[in-house]
């Protein structure tokens, strides 16, 4: 029998989705599953999306231009300019989701064997995109005890080799919820400029910033406009994950020309979704204010309830709608499977994403999970109550072990 490719063998399974069979098994037994594992917003997609599609005068769903419809490109450029970011239509290509935007960025800027430095924990699919493009992720570790702050720049420079071509960050971060401010980005700018690297910044969660803080886009960084490549998407911003509309944004003409060739090779982004996306670009600031207020309330609920559980460490969470949390267990891979297979509380259980899948360094994150607080507050409270009860009885739980020792 012929063997699959080395690339196929190395492609990692998703830590977000690989426990789905166990969640399905729980549901088949009549157990309700609280999904804290995946960043699928439960807020309604703004009605303007479907209204724009319904009102479109379309008789044949044709290919769009490979770079996207000019009208949509111009509307997204206007969106960036409203944020004070210098973006024109030649700086933007529409992609099939933010995933394709990052893949195009890797393939346009990196050769097989090139290295990209990424703070870990990071969005697990970055590993997948690197494998698909033949490049290598070099992790630089951030720590929960430090609220996942970026390491000092000299730590980045220790990792730079002749094969280093780029640094990649997500801001605010999936999976940690960390917001990197202007000072952190300016430090990255300095090392990027010194070593003439690309700076890839995933800004998909740009609007989700809390506690009076503001998002500082890498497009504002002075002196490296030819080094910066932005990945963006409508998925989370407008609760439209299934629409698969993203974009690559850069002032580097060579990068955009190369990305366009990859765009042409895959023909075009989806037609109806582009039409629907046009209806979202004029939403008022009040929409984002309401969404932010809801996520702040959910974050506060999640943090409050988690901190009631002995042994749980919750860092500061300042953006996106995720948190990486330390649990008092021996191995969250085992725990997250066990809680779906072997535990229920009041007819329910919890699905989480083991955080080891968000680290590239072996052994890290084994006592951490990623939460996506995309449930309504009453469900969040019930889900975390269920988690707390599970930790009392899980065989590998430090809480359960301590309790059994105290009863000896």
N, C-alpha and C positions, 0 to 999 in steps of 0.2 A: 504494500500500500504506500503511495507517495506521502511524503512528510509535508506538513505545513511549513511556512516560512519561519525563519528565526524571528522576524518581526512579529509574526502571529503568536509565537511561543512566548515572547517577552511582553506582549501587550497585557497590562495588569487588569484584573477584573475591577469593576467599580465598587468601592467600599460603600457607596450610597445604595446600590441596587442589588448587590450579591446576596443579601439576606432575604430578598423578595420571596423565594420559595418557602422559607420558614414563616414569613408573615402570612402568605397564602394558606399555609397549613393551619395556622392559628384561626384564620377566618373560617376555614372549612369546618373547624370544630365549634364554631359559634362564638368565638372570642373576638371582642372588638379590639382593633389595633389602633393605637394613637401613633400617627406617623410624624415623628420628629427627625426623620432621617433624610428628607429631601427638601430642597429649597423650592417647593412648588407653592407660590402664594395662593391662599384661598380667597383673596379679595377678588371681586368681579373685574373682568377686563372691561375697561370703559366702553360704554355702548357705542361710542363714535367709531370704533373699529368695524363692527358689523354693519352699522348704518352706512358707512362709506362703501363697503363691499356691495351691499344691496343696491345702492344708488348708482353703482358704476355701470356705464353703458358698454358692457362686454358681451359680445356674441361668441367669440372664440378665445379660449385661454391660450394666448400666444407666449412664446419666449419674450422675456423682457430684454433690454440691452444687458450685456454681461455684467456691467458695473452697476446695474440698477436703473430704475426709471429716473430720468433727469428731474422730474417734479419732486420725487421723494428725496433725491440727493440734495436738491436745493432747500427743501424743508428741513432736513436734518442739519444742513449747514447753517440755516437761520437759527435753529435750536441752539447750536454751539455759540453762535454770535450773541444770542441773548444772554448766555452765561459769561460773556466777556472773553470768549476764546476765539482766536483768529483762524477760522476755518472757512474755506471757500469750496465750491463744488469740485474743483480739481484735487482737493485734499481728502476725498471721501469715496469709498467703494462700498456698495451694499453687498452683504454676504448672507449666506444661509445660516443665520444665527451667529452668536459670538464665537462658537466653537470653530466654525469655518474661518472666521476673521483671524483667530489665533493661528490656525493651521497655515493660512496664507502668509501670515507674518513670519512664521518660522521658515517656511519654504522659500520666501522671498529674500530673507536676510541671512539665513544660516545654511552652511553646507554640511553634508554628512560628516560626523565626527566633531563638529563644532560644539562648544559648551555654552550653556546658559545658566547663570547663577540665579537661584530662586530661594527666597526665604521659606523655610518649612516650619509648621505645616502649611501646605498649599493645596489648591483645588486639584483633586486627584487626576483629573483628565489632562493636566499639564504634562504628566508623565506619558500619557498616551499620545499626545500630540508630538512630543519629543521622539518617541519611538517611531511614529508614523513618518516623521521627517528625517529620521536617521541622526538626530542630534542627541546630546547628552545633558540631562539635568544635573547640575551640581548644587546640592542643597547647602544652605547656610541656616543653622538652627536658631529659631527664636523660642523663648521659654515662657510657659504659663506663669511662672513666678514673677516674670518681668512684664506681664500683660502683653506678651508677644511684641515688645518693642524691637525695632531693627537693631542688629548688632552694630558696633562701631565700624566705621569705614575701613579701618585697618584690618578688620576681620574679613571684609569683602576682598581686600587686596591680597590677602594670603591665599585666596582661592583662584586668583587670576593666573592663567597659564597662556602660552601662545595660542591655544585653541579656544580661549574664552572670547565670545563674540557679543554677548548680551547679558543684561540683567532683566528679570521679569518679576513684577509685583502685581498684586491685586489690591486695589485701593478704593473703598474699604475692602477688607479681606474676607473672602470666602476661603477658609472655613472659620477664621477666628473672630470676625467682627471688629478687627483692629482698623482704626483710621490712622493713616500716615499723614501728618501735617506738613506744612510748608518747610519747616526746618529739616525734617527727615528727607524730604524730596530734594532739597538743595544739597544735602550731603551726597545723595545718590548722583545728582547732577555732576558734582565735582569729580567723582571717580569715573563716571561715564565719559566725561570730557577728557580727563587725564589719559584714559586708556583707549579712547575712541571706540566705545562700545555702543550697541543699540540699547535703548531702554524701552522695553515693552511694558505697557501699563494697562491692565484690565480694569476699566472704569465702569463696568456694568452696574455697580451699586452706587454710582455717584450721588444720586438723590437721597440715599438712605444714610443720613448723618445726623447724630443726636447731641443733646445736651448743649445746644448753643454753638457747637463747632461748625466749621464750614469746610467744604471739600476744596482742596487745592489741586487742580488738574496739572498733570505733567506738561500739558500744552502751554502752560504759563512759564515754564522754566526757561530762563534766558541762556543763550549761548549754545543750546543743544537742539535746536529745532530740527536739524537734519538727523538726529539720533533717536528721536522719540517716535514711537509707533503706538497708537491707542487702539485698543480693542473695546468695542461697545456693542450693546444689544438692547432691544425693546423688551426682552423676556421678563425681567424682574421689575423694571421701571414701570411697566404698564400691565403687569400680571398677564403677560401674553407669551408664556413659555413655548407653547405649541406653534406659535406663528412663525418661528424660525427666521427672524430678520435681525441681522447684526450689521456691523460695519467696521472697516479698517480706516483709520484716520492718521494721516502723516503729511508733513510738509516736504518729505524727501521724495523728489520726483522719480528717482530710480526705484525706490521701494514701491511706489504706487504703480509704476509701469510694470514691474515684475508681478505684483499682485494682480494686475489686470490680466496678465497672460494666464495665470492660474484660474481667474474668474472666467475667462473665455473657454478654458478647457472643460470646465464643468457647465458651460452654456449660460445659465442665468439663475438668479435667485427666484424664489416662488412668486408668481404673478399676483394672485389674489391677496396674499399676505402683504405684499408691498402696497397694494391699493388700500388695504385696511390700515396699515401703518401710517399712511398719510393723514388719516383721520385722527391720529393720536398726537400729532406734532404740535397742535395748537391748544392742547389742554392748558388751562390756567394754573398758576402757582397754587391756587387753593386746593387743587387735586392732590398735589404732592404734600401740602401741609396736612391734609386729612390723613393720607396714607402714613406719613411719618408719625403723626400723633398716635395712630393705632399701633404701629410697631414699637414705639417707645413704651406704650402701656403694656404691650405683650412682653417686651424685654424686661421691664421692671417686675412683672408678675413672675416670669421665669426665674430671674435672679433671686428674688425674694424667697420663692418656694424651694429652689435648689439649696440655698444657704441654710435652710432649716434642717437639711439632712446631714448628720454627722459624717465627717470625713470627706465631704465634697468640696472641691476648690473651684470657685467661679471667678475668672478674671474680670477686669473691666471690659465692657462691650460698648463700643462707640459708633458702630456703623453696620451696614448690611442687615441681615436678620439671622445671623448664626452666632454660635458660641462654642468654643472648645472647652470642655469641662473635665476635670479630673475626678474619677470615681474611686472609691476605696475597694477596688477589686484587683485580682491577680492578672486578669487578661480580659480586656473588653471585647475582643473577638469572640471568646468563649461566652462571656456574659451576655452579649447582644443576641447570640444564637439561643442561649439557655432561656432567656426571658421570653422569647417567642415560642420556643418548643415546650417549655416545662413550667411556665408560671402564668398565673392570671390572678387578678385582684378585682373583685366586684365585676367579674365577667369581662375584664379588659387586660391588655398588656401594652407594651411600648416598643416601638421600632426606632432604633438609633443607628448612627453610622459610626463604627469603630474608628478612632482617630489614627490608628497605625497606618491606615490606607492613605492618609494625607501627609505622611512623612516619607522621605526617600531614604533616610538613614535607618538601617535595620535596628529594631529594638525600641525605637522611640514611639511614643504615643500609645503604648500598650495598656496604660491605665487611664486613657482619655477617650472621650466620645465627642462627636460633633452633634449639637442640637440645632435644628432649624425651627425657630419659633414662629411657625406659619399657621398655628391653630388659634382659634378664638380663646380668650382668657379662661373661661370656665373649663375648657378641655385641657388647656395647659396645666391648670391646677390639678385636675384629675390624673393627667399623665404623670406628673412629677410625684404625686401621692403614690401612684402605682409603682414608680421607680423606687421610692423610698421603702415601700413594703418589700419589694424584691430584694433589695440590698440587705434586709434583715435576715433573709433565709438562704441567699445564694451561697453555695458551698465554698466558693472562692472569695467571699466578701470579708474584708477586714472587720466590718461591723459584726457580722455573724460569728466570726472567729473569736472576737473579743468578748461577745456575749456568752459564747459557750465556755470560754475559759473562766469567766466570772462566776459561772454556775457550778464549777468543779469543786 
